[in-house]
Structures are given as structure tokens and as C-alpha cells.
Amino acid sequence: VEARFDRVALRPYGGTLLHLVLDRIVGNFREDDPDAVARFDRLAAAERALLDAEAIPSDFAVGVYRRRDGRRRG
């Protein structure tokens, strides 16, 4: 993508560990269960700390790009 377009914004969203660890079980974390919420929050905080320390890369991101030649599609 970056070979043909200019990046306007890129927002990494993590998911490096969480999508593997929580695959097929995240539905068992009930929002009305404080213990489950606390466990989920600890997992998310651990991943965020690793991402912030650049110990792991982000697996998911959303990007906004602009055509390099500046032309708009009509």
C-alpha cells in the first residue's frame, strides 16, 4: 500500500496476543462479572505494556491513505 499511496494516518490496535489467547473464549467473559472483567483488563494491560515497550508488534491496524498522484476518483 505504501508503495502506491501516501499515508495520512495509521492507528495500530494491538491484538498480537489477545486474539490468540481469547480465541473462542472471549464470549465467556461476562460484563456483569467483576472477576472476569478484571482478568480481561489484566490481559489487555499486559499486551498494551508489551506494545508500548515495542517488545511485540501490533497485528491489527486501521490506515487512511491518499492517492499519490493527488487525483480524485470522479
N, CA, C and O atoms as a Maestro MAE file, in Angstrom:
{
 s_m_m2io_version
 :::
 2.0.0
}

f_m_ct {
 s_m_title
 :::
 protein
 m_atom[296] {
  # First column is atom index #
  i_m_mmod_type
  r_m_x_coord
  r_m_y_coord
  r_m_z_coord
  i_m_residue_number
  s_m_chain_name
  s_m_pdb_residue_name
  s_m_pdb_atom_name
  i_m_atomic_number
  :::
  1 25 0.829 -1.186 0.000 1 A "VAL " " N  " 7
  2 3 0.000 0.000 0.000 1 A "VAL " " CA " 6
  3 2 0.878 1.256 0.000 1 A "VAL " " C  " 6
  4 15 0.637 2.194 -0.760 1 A "VAL " " O  " 8
  5 25 1.894 1.258 0.860 2 A "GLU " " N  " 7
  6 3 2.707 2.465 0.988 2 A "GLU " " CA " 6
  7 2 3.588 2.716 -0.228 2 A "GLU " " C  " 6
  8 15 4.143 3.807 -0.362 2 A "GLU " " O  " 8
  9 25 3.731 1.745 -1.109 3 A "ALA " " N  " 7
  10 3 4.480 1.963 -2.343 3 A "ALA " " CA " 6
  11 2 3.674 2.787 -3.339 3 A "ALA " " C  " 6
  12 15 4.249 3.424 -4.221 3 A "ALA " " O  " 8
  13 25 2.344 2.783 -3.208 4 A "ARG " " N  " 7
  14 3 1.491 3.473 -4.175 4 A "ARG " " CA " 6
  15 2 0.683 4.631 -3.596 4 A "ARG " " C  " 6
  16 15 0.153 5.451 -4.344 4 A "ARG " " O  " 8
  17 25 0.588 4.702 -2.280 5 A "PHE " " N  " 7
  18 3 -0.242 5.718 -1.646 5 A "PHE " " CA " 6
  19 2 0.553 6.434 -0.554 5 A "PHE " " C  " 6
  20 15 1.512 5.888 -0.007 5 A "PHE " " O  " 8
  21 25 0.141 7.655 -0.248 6 A "ASP " " N  " 7
  22 3 0.720 8.410 0.861 6 A "ASP " " CA " 6
  23 2 -0.111 8.155 2.113 6 A "ASP " " C  " 6
  24 15 -1.337 8.262 2.090 6 A "ASP " " O  " 8
  25 25 0.563 7.820 3.191 7 A "ARG " " N  " 7
  26 3 -0.133 7.562 4.444 7 A "ARG " " CA " 6
  27 2 -0.587 8.884 5.059 7 A "ARG " " C  " 6
  28 15 0.204 9.813 5.217 7 A "ARG " " O  " 8
  29 25 -1.861 8.952 5.400 8 A "VAL " " N  " 7
  30 3 -2.420 10.097 6.101 8 A "VAL " " CA " 6
  31 2 -2.420 9.809 7.599 8 A "VAL " " C  " 6
  32 15 -2.056 10.666 8.404 8 A "VAL " " O  " 8
  33 25 -2.825 8.611 7.963 9 A "ALA " " N  " 7
  34 3 -2.871 8.210 9.370 9 A "ALA " " CA " 6
  35 2 -2.802 6.699 9.458 9 A "ALA " " C  " 6
  36 15 -3.280 5.989 8.574 9 A "ALA " " O  " 8
  37 25 -2.203 6.216 10.531 10 A "LEU " " N  " 7
  38 3 -2.157 4.779 10.800 10 A "LEU " " CA " 6
  39 2 -2.333 4.588 12.291 10 A "LEU " " C  " 6
  40 15 -1.567 5.129 13.088 10 A "LEU " " O  " 8
  41 25 -3.332 3.827 12.666 11 A "ARG " " N  " 7
  42 3 -3.625 3.580 14.082 11 A "ARG " " CA " 6
  43 2 -3.506 2.083 14.370 11 A "ARG " " C  " 6
  44 15 -4.373 1.306 13.971 11 A "ARG " " O  " 8
  45 25 -2.429 1.671 15.066 12 A "PRO " " N  " 7
  46 3 -2.312 0.269 15.446 12 A "PRO " " CA " 6
  47 2 -3.301 -0.069 16.565 12 A "PRO " " C  " 6
  48 15 -3.561 0.752 17.445 12 A "PRO " " O  " 8
  49 25 -3.843 -1.277 16.519 13 A "TYR " " N  " 7
  50 3 -4.836 -1.694 17.501 13 A "TYR " " CA " 6
  51 2 -4.438 -2.920 18.303 13 A "TYR " " C  " 6
  52 15 -5.276 -3.489 19.003 13 A "TYR " " O  " 8
  53 25 -3.189 -3.339 18.222 14 A "GLY " " N  " 7
  54 3 -2.759 -4.476 19.025 14 A "GLY " " CA " 6
  55 2 -3.315 -5.783 18.497 14 A "GLY " " C  " 6
  56 15 -3.316 -6.034 17.292 14 A "GLY " " O  " 8
  57 25 -3.786 -6.610 19.416 15 A "GLY " " N  " 7
  58 3 -4.337 -7.898 19.029 15 A "GLY " " CA " 6
  59 2 -3.291 -8.989 18.869 15 A "GLY " " C  " 6
  60 15 -3.624 -10.133 18.562 15 A "GLY " " O  " 8
  61 25 -2.048 -8.643 19.073 16 A "THR " " N  " 7
  62 3 -0.957 -9.582 18.852 16 A "THR " " CA " 6
  63 2 -1.116 -10.834 19.715 16 A "THR " " C  " 6
  64 15 -0.951 -11.954 19.232 16 A "THR " " O  " 8
  65 25 -1.429 -10.639 20.967 17 A "LEU " " N  " 7
  66 3 -1.613 -11.772 21.880 17 A "LEU " " CA " 6
  67 2 -3.083 -12.047 22.169 17 A "LEU " " C  " 6
  68 15 -3.505 -13.201 22.240 17 A "LEU " " O  " 8
  69 25 -3.853 -10.985 22.334 18 A "LEU " " N  " 7
  70 3 -5.247 -11.163 22.752 18 A "LEU " " CA " 6
  71 2 -6.062 -11.997 21.776 18 A "LEU " " C  " 6
  72 15 -6.880 -12.811 22.205 18 A "LEU " " O  " 8
  73 25 -5.864 -11.817 20.481 19 A "HIS " " N  " 7
  74 3 -6.687 -12.593 19.547 19 A "HIS " " CA " 6
  75 2 -6.328 -14.073 19.595 19 A "HIS " " C  " 6
  76 15 -7.156 -14.917 19.252 19 A "HIS " " O  " 8
  77 25 -5.129 -14.395 20.006 20 A "LEU " " N  " 7
  78 3 -4.748 -15.805 20.165 20 A "LEU " " CA " 6
  79 2 -5.221 -16.370 21.499 20 A "LEU " " C  " 6
  80 15 -5.785 -17.463 21.563 20 A "LEU " " O  " 8
  81 25 -4.984 -15.612 22.556 21 A "VAL " " N  " 7
  82 3 -5.325 -16.077 23.907 21 A "VAL " " CA " 6
  83 2 -6.834 -16.189 24.105 21 A "VAL " " C  " 6
  84 15 -7.312 -17.108 24.770 21 A "VAL " " O  " 8
  85 25 -7.575 -15.257 23.528 22 A "LEU " " N  " 7
  86 3 -9.019 -15.211 23.770 22 A "LEU " " CA " 6
  87 2 -9.858 -15.869 22.677 22 A "LEU " " C  " 6
  88 15 -11.087 -15.855 22.747 22 A "LEU " " O  " 8
  89 25 -9.213 -16.435 21.685 23 A "ASP " " N  " 7
  90 3 -9.932 -17.084 20.584 23 A "ASP " " CA " 6
  91 2 -10.908 -18.125 21.125 23 A "ASP " " C  " 6
  92 15 -10.518 -19.050 21.838 23 A "ASP " " O  " 8
  93 25 -12.152 -17.962 20.784 24 A "ARG " " N  " 7
  94 3 -13.247 -18.869 21.137 24 A "ARG " " CA " 6
  95 2 -13.617 -18.886 22.617 24 A "ARG " " C  " 6
  96 15 -14.471 -19.673 23.024 24 A "ARG " " O  " 8
  97 25 -12.992 -18.034 23.431 25 A "ILE " " N  " 7
  98 3 -13.374 -17.996 24.846 25 A "ILE " " CA " 6
  99 2 -13.798 -16.608 25.311 25 A "ILE " " C  " 6
  100 15 -14.332 -16.462 26.410 25 A "ILE " " O  " 8
  101 25 -13.567 -15.583 24.485 26 A "VAL " " N  " 7
  102 3 -13.886 -14.228 24.925 26 A "VAL " " CA " 6
  103 2 -15.368 -14.089 25.267 26 A "VAL " " C  " 6
  104 15 -15.722 -13.272 26.117 26 A "VAL " " O  " 8
  105 25 -16.228 -14.853 24.638 27 A "GLY " " N  " 7
  106 3 -17.652 -14.812 24.946 27 A "GLY " " CA " 6
  107 2 -17.995 -15.267 26.346 27 A "GLY " " C  " 6
  108 15 -19.103 -15.026 26.824 27 A "GLY " " O  " 8
  109 25 -17.064 -15.917 27.003 28 A "ASN " " N  " 7
  110 3 -17.280 -16.365 28.380 28 A "ASN " " CA " 6
  111 2 -17.004 -15.274 29.410 28 A "ASN " " C  " 6
  112 15 -17.310 -15.443 30.590 28 A "ASN " " O  " 8
  113 25 -16.429 -14.161 28.970 29 A "PHE " " N  " 7
  114 3 -16.161 -13.045 29.875 29 A "PHE " " CA " 6
  115 2 -17.422 -12.192 29.959 29 A "PHE " " C  " 6
  116 15 -17.753 -11.456 29.029 29 A "PHE " " O  " 8
  117 25 -18.114 -12.302 31.082 30 A "ARG " " N  " 7
  118 3 -19.365 -11.564 31.252 30 A "ARG " " CA " 6
  119 2 -19.099 -10.187 31.837 30 A "ARG " " C  " 6
  120 15 -18.332 -10.036 32.788 30 A "ARG " " O  " 8
  121 25 -19.746 -9.184 31.253 31 A "GLU " " N  " 7
  122 3 -19.559 -7.810 31.713 31 A "GLU " " CA " 6
  123 2 -20.050 -7.587 33.138 31 A "GLU " " C  " 6
  124 15 -19.591 -6.666 33.815 31 A "GLU " " O  " 8
  125 25 -20.973 -8.415 33.596 32 A "ASP " " N  " 7
  126 3 -21.512 -8.244 34.951 32 A "ASP " " CA " 6
  127 2 -20.741 -9.075 35.980 32 A "ASP " " C  " 6
  128 15 -21.157 -9.175 37.134 32 A "ASP " " O  " 8
  129 25 -19.628 -9.665 35.569 33 A "ASP " " N  " 7
  130 3 -18.774 -10.455 36.475 33 A "ASP " " CA " 6
  131 2 -17.482 -9.676 36.718 33 A "ASP " " C  " 6
  132 15 -16.607 -9.655 35.853 33 A "ASP " " O  " 8
  133 25 -17.351 -9.036 37.882 34 A "PRO " " N  " 7
  134 3 -16.172 -8.215 38.157 34 A "PRO " " CA " 6
  135 2 -14.852 -8.985 38.031 34 A "PRO " " C  " 6
  136 15 -13.843 -8.423 37.604 34 A "PRO " " O  " 8
  137 25 -14.858 -10.260 38.398 35 A "ASP " " N  " 7
  138 3 -13.642 -11.060 38.293 35 A "ASP " " CA " 6
  139 2 -13.257 -11.266 36.822 35 A "ASP " " C  " 6
  140 15 -12.084 -11.164 36.464 35 A "ASP " " O  " 8
  141 25 -14.237 -11.553 35.987 36 A "ALA " " N  " 7
  142 3 -13.972 -11.744 34.561 36 A "ALA " " CA " 6
  143 2 -13.478 -10.450 33.925 36 A "ALA " " C  " 6
  144 15 -12.547 -10.463 33.119 36 A "ALA " " O  " 8
  145 25 -14.103 -9.338 34.289 37 A "VAL " " N  " 7
  146 3 -13.677 -8.044 33.749 37 A "VAL " " CA " 6
  147 2 -12.250 -7.735 34.188 37 A "VAL " " C  " 6
  148 15 -11.444 -7.244 33.398 37 A "VAL " " O  " 8
  149 25 -11.944 -8.022 35.444 38 A "ALA " " N  " 7
  150 3 -10.587 -7.774 35.954 38 A "ALA " " CA " 6
  151 2 -9.562 -8.644 35.227 38 A "ALA " " C  " 6
  152 15 -8.469 -8.173 34.913 38 A "ALA " " O  " 8
  153 25 -9.898 -9.891 34.958 39 A "ARG " " N  " 7
  154 3 -8.975 -10.772 34.215 39 A "ARG " " CA " 6
  155 2 -8.745 -10.250 32.800 39 A "ARG " " C  " 6
  156 15 -7.613 -10.200 32.320 39 A "ARG " " O  " 8
  157 25 -9.834 -9.862 32.141 40 A "PHE " " N  " 7
  158 3 -9.711 -9.320 30.796 40 A "PHE " " CA " 6
  159 2 -8.863 -8.048 30.809 40 A "PHE " " C  " 6
  160 15 -7.991 -7.871 29.959 40 A "PHE " " O  " 8
  161 25 -9.119 -7.170 31.770 41 A "ASP " " N  " 7
  162 3 -8.361 -5.918 31.866 41 A "ASP " " CA " 6
  163 2 -6.873 -6.179 32.089 41 A "ASP " " C  " 6
  164 15 -6.033 -5.470 31.535 41 A "ASP " " O  " 8
  165 25 -6.538 -7.192 32.897 42 A "ARG " " N  " 7
  166 3 -5.122 -7.530 33.125 42 A "ARG " " CA " 6
  167 2 -4.467 -8.048 31.856 42 A "ARG " " C  " 6
  168 15 -3.324 -7.702 31.556 42 A "ARG " " O  " 8
  169 25 -5.191 -8.881 31.107 43 A "LEU " " N  " 7
  170 3 -4.654 -9.374 29.831 43 A "LEU " " CA " 6
  171 2 -4.423 -8.226 28.855 43 A "LEU " " C  " 6
  172 15 -3.380 -8.152 28.206 43 A "LEU " " O  " 8
  173 25 -5.397 -7.341 28.759 44 A "ALA " " N  " 7
  174 3 -5.272 -6.206 27.844 44 A "ALA " " CA " 6
  175 2 -4.139 -5.277 28.270 44 A "ALA " " C  " 6
  176 15 -3.407 -4.765 27.422 44 A "ALA " " O  " 8
  177 25 -3.991 -5.057 29.560 45 A "ALA " " N  " 7
  178 3 -2.916 -4.194 30.067 45 A "ALA " " CA " 6
  179 2 -1.548 -4.813 29.791 45 A "ALA " " C  " 6
  180 15 -0.596 -4.105 29.461 45 A "ALA " " O  " 8
  181 25 -1.454 -6.133 29.927 46 A "ALA " " N  " 7
  182 3 -0.182 -6.810 29.649 46 A "ALA " " CA " 6
  183 2 0.190 -6.659 28.177 46 A "ALA " " C  " 6
  184 15 1.341 -6.366 27.853 46 A "ALA " " O  " 8
  185 25 -0.777 -6.857 27.290 47 A "GLU " " N  " 7
  186 3 -0.487 -6.683 25.878 47 A "GLU " " CA " 6
  187 2 -0.116 -5.231 25.581 47 A "GLU " " C  " 6
  188 15 0.842 -4.980 24.850 47 A "GLU " " O  " 8
  189 25 -0.857 -4.275 26.136 48 A "ARG " " N  " 7
  190 3 -0.571 -2.857 25.908 48 A "ARG " " CA " 6
  191 2 0.845 -2.510 26.369 48 A "ARG " " C  " 6
  192 15 1.546 -1.759 25.690 48 A "ARG " " O  " 8
  193 25 1.274 -3.048 27.516 49 A "ALA " " N  " 7
  194 3 2.621 -2.776 28.018 49 A "ALA " " CA " 6
  195 2 3.679 -3.319 27.061 49 A "ALA " " C  " 6
  196 15 4.688 -2.658 26.811 49 A "ALA " " O  " 8
  197 25 3.455 -4.510 26.529 50 A "LEU " " N  " 7
  198 3 4.399 -5.084 25.567 50 A "LEU " " CA " 6
  199 2 4.429 -4.291 24.267 50 A "LEU " " C  " 6
  200 15 5.495 -4.099 23.682 50 A "LEU " " O  " 8
  201 25 3.263 -3.828 23.810 51 A "LEU " " N  " 7
  202 3 3.202 -2.995 22.609 51 A "LEU " " CA " 6
  203 2 3.914 -1.664 22.837 51 A "LEU " " C  " 6
  204 15 4.694 -1.221 21.993 51 A "LEU " " O  " 8
  205 25 3.646 -1.028 23.976 52 A "ASP " " N  " 7
  206 3 4.257 0.264 24.281 52 A "ASP " " CA " 6
  207 2 5.779 0.159 24.393 52 A "ASP " " C  " 6
  208 15 6.498 1.089 24.029 52 A "ASP " " O  " 8
  209 25 6.267 -0.982 24.901 53 A "ALA " " N  " 7
  210 3 7.708 -1.206 25.034 53 A "ALA " " CA " 6
  211 2 8.336 -1.660 23.719 53 A "ALA " " C  " 6
  212 15 9.546 -1.873 23.632 53 A "ALA " " O  " 8
  213 25 7.491 -1.806 22.698 54 A "GLU " " N  " 7
  214 3 7.915 -2.288 21.376 54 A "GLU " " CA " 6
  215 2 8.559 -3.675 21.455 54 A "GLU " " C  " 6
  216 15 9.441 -4.018 20.669 54 A "GLU " " O  " 8
  217 25 8.088 -4.463 22.435 55 A "ALA " " N  " 7
  218 3 8.550 -5.844 22.571 55 A "ALA " " CA " 6
  219 2 7.816 -6.764 21.600 55 A "ALA " " C  " 6
  220 15 8.323 -7.822 21.230 55 A "ALA " " O  " 8
  221 25 6.614 -6.348 21.191 56 A "ILE " " N  " 7
  222 3 5.831 -7.080 20.195 56 A "ILE " " CA " 6
  223 2 5.231 -6.066 19.234 56 A "ILE " " C  " 6
  224 15 5.001 -4.918 19.616 56 A "ILE " " O  " 8
  225 25 4.974 -6.466 17.993 57 A "PRO " " N  " 7
  226 3 4.330 -5.555 17.043 57 A "PRO " " CA " 6
  227 2 2.812 -5.648 17.169 57 A "PRO " " C  " 6
  228 15 2.289 -6.587 17.770 57 A "PRO " " O  " 8
  229 25 2.123 -4.688 16.610 58 A "SER " " N  " 7
  230 3 0.670 -4.725 16.551 58 A "SER " " CA " 6
  231 2 0.249 -5.567 15.352 58 A "SER " " C  " 6
  232 15 0.762 -5.375 14.249 58 A "SER " " O  " 8
  233 25 -0.666 -6.485 15.554 59 A "ASP " " N  " 7
  234 3 -1.152 -7.316 14.449 59 A "ASP " " CA " 6
  235 2 -2.279 -6.655 13.669 59 A "ASP " " C  " 6
  236 15 -2.517 -7.006 12.513 59 A "ASP " " O  " 8
  237 25 -2.973 -5.708 14.279 60 A "PHE " " N  " 7
  238 3 -4.108 -5.072 13.628 60 A "PHE " " CA " 6
  239 2 -3.917 -3.562 13.593 60 A "PHE " " C  " 6
  240 15 -3.385 -2.969 14.532 60 A "PHE " " O  " 8
  241 25 -4.356 -2.951 12.507 61 A "ALA " " N  " 7
  242 3 -4.263 -1.501 12.374 61 A "ALA " " CA " 6
  243 2 -5.330 -1.022 11.402 61 A "ALA " " C  " 6
  244 15 -5.840 -1.785 10.581 61 A "ALA " " O  " 8
  245 25 -5.654 0.259 11.516 62 A "VAL " " N  " 7
  246 3 -6.529 0.925 10.570 62 A "VAL " " CA " 6
  247 2 -5.709 2.054 9.957 62 A "VAL " " C  " 6
  248 15 -5.078 2.836 10.668 62 A "VAL " " O  " 8
  249 25 -5.728 2.128 8.637 63 A "GLY " " N  " 7
  250 3 -4.956 3.162 7.965 63 A "GLY " " CA " 6
  251 2 -5.808 3.989 7.030 63 A "GLY " " C  " 6
  252 15 -6.795 3.509 6.471 63 A "GLY " " O  " 8
  253 25 -5.416 5.231 6.872 64 A "VAL " " N  " 7
  254 3 -6.036 6.129 5.911 64 A "VAL " " CA " 6
  255 2 -4.931 6.558 4.955 64 A "VAL " " C  " 6
  256 15 -3.882 7.045 5.378 64 A "VAL " " O  " 8
  257 25 -5.179 6.369 3.658 65 A "TYR " " N  " 7
  258 3 -4.174 6.672 2.639 65 A "TYR " " CA " 6
  259 2 -4.770 7.549 1.553 65 A "TYR " " C  " 6
  260 15 -5.977 7.535 1.314 65 A "TYR " " O  " 8
  261 25 -3.912 8.308 0.904 66 A "ARG " " N  " 7
  262 3 -4.311 9.187 -0.184 66 A "ARG " " CA " 6
  263 2 -3.575 8.762 -1.443 66 A "ARG " " C  " 6
  264 15 -2.409 8.368 -1.404 66 A "ARG " " O  " 8
  265 25 -4.291 8.852 -2.570 67 A "ARG " " N  " 7
  266 3 -3.642 8.534 -3.835 67 A "ARG " " CA " 6
  267 2 -2.421 9.424 -4.013 67 A "ARG " " C  " 6
  268 15 -2.492 10.633 -3.791 67 A "ARG " " O  " 8
  269 25 -1.322 8.839 -4.406 68 A "ARG " " N  " 7
  270 3 -0.074 9.573 -4.522 68 A "ARG " " CA " 6
  271 2 -0.122 10.671 -5.580 68 A "ARG " " C  " 6
  272 15 0.497 11.720 -5.396 68 A "ARG " " O  " 8
  273 25 -0.833 10.461 -6.674 69 A "ASP " " N  " 7
  274 3 -0.857 11.446 -7.737 69 A "ASP " " CA " 6
  275 2 -1.810 12.618 -7.458 69 A "ASP " " C  " 6
  276 15 -1.863 13.569 -8.238 69 A "ASP " " O  " 8
  277 25 -2.541 12.555 -6.377 70 A "GLY " " N  " 7
  278 3 -3.410 13.648 -5.978 70 A "GLY " " CA " 6
  279 2 -4.737 13.715 -6.717 70 A "GLY " " C  " 6
  280 15 -5.585 14.546 -6.392 70 A "GLY " " O  " 8
  281 25 -4.924 12.863 -7.691 71 A "ARG " " N  " 7
  282 3 -6.197 12.880 -8.442 71 A "ARG " " CA " 6
  283 2 -7.288 12.243 -7.613 71 A "ARG " " C  " 6
  284 15 -7.047 11.320 -6.835 71 A "ARG " " O  " 8
  285 25 -8.486 12.750 -7.792 72 A "ARG " " N  " 7
  286 3 -9.656 12.168 -7.131 72 A "ARG " " CA " 6
  287 2 -10.408 11.334 -8.130 72 A "ARG " " C  " 6
  288 15 -10.440 11.623 -9.326 72 A "ARG " " O  " 8
  289 25 -11.008 10.298 -7.611 73 A "ARG " " N  " 7
  290 3 -11.897 9.495 -8.463 73 A "ARG " " CA " 6
  291 2 -13.180 10.279 -8.685 73 A "ARG " " C  " 6
  292 15 -13.697 10.903 -7.759 73 A "ARG " " O  " 8
  293 25 -13.687 10.250 -9.886 74 A "GLY " " N  " 7
  294 3 -14.863 11.037 -10.202 74 A "GLY " " CA " 6
  295 2 -16.063 10.248 -10.304 74 A "GLY " " C  " 6
  296 15 -17.137 10.788 -10.567 74 A "GLY " " O  " 8
  :::
 }
 m_bond[295] {
  # First column is bond index #
  i_m_from
  i_m_to
  i_m_order
  :::
  1 1 2 1
  2 2 3 1
  3 3 4 2
  4 3 5 1
  5 5 6 1
  6 6 7 1
  7 7 8 2
  8 7 9 1
  9 9 10 1
  10 10 11 1
  11 11 12 2
  12 11 13 1
  13 13 14 1
  14 14 15 1
  15 15 16 2
  16 15 17 1
  17 17 18 1
  18 18 19 1
  19 19 20 2
  20 19 21 1
  21 21 22 1
  22 22 23 1
  23 23 24 2
  24 23 25 1
  25 25 26 1
  26 26 27 1
  27 27 28 2
  28 27 29 1
  29 29 30 1
  30 30 31 1
  31 31 32 2
  32 31 33 1
  33 33 34 1
  34 34 35 1
  35 35 36 2
  36 35 37 1
  37 37 38 1
  38 38 39 1
  39 39 40 2
  40 39 41 1
  41 41 42 1
  42 42 43 1
  43 43 44 2
  44 43 45 1
  45 45 46 1
  46 46 47 1
  47 47 48 2
  48 47 49 1
  49 49 50 1
  50 50 51 1
  51 51 52 2
  52 51 53 1
  53 53 54 1
  54 54 55 1
  55 55 56 2
  56 55 57 1
  57 57 58 1
  58 58 59 1
  59 59 60 2
  60 59 61 1
  61 61 62 1
  62 62 63 1
  63 63 64 2
  64 63 65 1
  65 65 66 1
  66 66 67 1
  67 67 68 2
  68 67 69 1
  69 69 70 1
  70 70 71 1
  71 71 72 2
  72 71 73 1
  73 73 74 1
  74 74 75 1
  75 75 76 2
  76 75 77 1
  77 77 78 1
  78 78 79 1
  79 79 80 2
  80 79 81 1
  81 81 82 1
  82 82 83 1
  83 83 84 2
  84 83 85 1
  85 85 86 1
  86 86 87 1
  87 87 88 2
  88 87 89 1
  89 89 90 1
  90 90 91 1
  91 91 92 2
  92 91 93 1
  93 93 94 1
  94 94 95 1
  95 95 96 2
  96 95 97 1
  97 97 98 1
  98 98 99 1
  99 99 100 2
  100 99 101 1
  101 101 102 1
  102 102 103 1
  103 103 104 2
  104 103 105 1
  105 105 106 1
  106 106 107 1
  107 107 108 2
  108 107 109 1
  109 109 110 1
  110 110 111 1
  111 111 112 2
  112 111 113 1
  113 113 114 1
  114 114 115 1
  115 115 116 2
  116 115 117 1
  117 117 118 1
  118 118 119 1
  119 119 120 2
  120 119 121 1
  121 121 122 1
  122 122 123 1
  123 123 124 2
  124 123 125 1
  125 125 126 1
  126 126 127 1
  127 127 128 2
  128 127 129 1
  129 129 130 1
  130 130 131 1
  131 131 132 2
  132 131 133 1
  133 133 134 1
  134 134 135 1
  135 135 136 2
  136 135 137 1
  137 137 138 1
  138 138 139 1
  139 139 140 2
  140 139 141 1
  141 141 142 1
  142 142 143 1
  143 143 144 2
  144 143 145 1
  145 145 146 1
  146 146 147 1
  147 147 148 2
  148 147 149 1
  149 149 150 1
  150 150 151 1
  151 151 152 2
  152 151 153 1
  153 153 154 1
  154 154 155 1
  155 155 156 2
  156 155 157 1
  157 157 158 1
  158 158 159 1
  159 159 160 2
  160 159 161 1
  161 161 162 1
  162 162 163 1
  163 163 164 2
  164 163 165 1
  165 165 166 1
  166 166 167 1
  167 167 168 2
  168 167 169 1
  169 169 170 1
  170 170 171 1
  171 171 172 2
  172 171 173 1
  173 173 174 1
  174 174 175 1
  175 175 176 2
  176 175 177 1
  177 177 178 1
  178 178 179 1
  179 179 180 2
  180 179 181 1
  181 181 182 1
  182 182 183 1
  183 183 184 2
  184 183 185 1
  185 185 186 1
  186 186 187 1
  187 187 188 2
  188 187 189 1
  189 189 190 1
  190 190 191 1
  191 191 192 2
  192 191 193 1
  193 193 194 1
  194 194 195 1
  195 195 196 2
  196 195 197 1
  197 197 198 1
  198 198 199 1
  199 199 200 2
  200 199 201 1
  201 201 202 1
  202 202 203 1
  203 203 204 2
  204 203 205 1
  205 205 206 1
  206 206 207 1
  207 207 208 2
  208 207 209 1
  209 209 210 1
  210 210 211 1
  211 211 212 2
  212 211 213 1
  213 213 214 1
  214 214 215 1
  215 215 216 2
  216 215 217 1
  217 217 218 1
  218 218 219 1
  219 219 220 2
  220 219 221 1
  221 221 222 1
  222 222 223 1
  223 223 224 2
  224 223 225 1
  225 225 226 1
  226 226 227 1
  227 227 228 2
  228 227 229 1
  229 229 230 1
  230 230 231 1
  231 231 232 2
  232 231 233 1
  233 233 234 1
  234 234 235 1
  235 235 236 2
  236 235 237 1
  237 237 238 1
  238 238 239 1
  239 239 240 2
  240 239 241 1
  241 241 242 1
  242 242 243 1
  243 243 244 2
  244 243 245 1
  245 245 246 1
  246 246 247 1
  247 247 248 2
  248 247 249 1
  249 249 250 1
  250 250 251 1
  251 251 252 2
  252 251 253 1
  253 253 254 1
  254 254 255 1
  255 255 256 2
  256 255 257 1
  257 257 258 1
  258 258 259 1
  259 259 260 2
  260 259 261 1
  261 261 262 1
  262 262 263 1
  263 263 264 2
  264 263 265 1
  265 265 266 1
  266 266 267 1
  267 267 268 2
  268 267 269 1
  269 269 270 1
  270 270 271 1
  271 271 272 2
  272 271 273 1
  273 273 274 1
  274 274 275 1
  275 275 276 2
  276 275 277 1
  277 277 278 1
  278 278 279 1
  279 279 280 2
  280 279 281 1
  281 281 282 1
  282 282 283 1
  283 283 284 2
  284 283 285 1
  285 285 286 1
  286 286 287 1
  287 287 288 2
  288 287 289 1
  289 289 290 1
  290 290 291 1
  291 291 292 2
  292 291 293 1
  293 293 294 1
  294 294 295 1
  295 295 296 2
  :::
 }
}
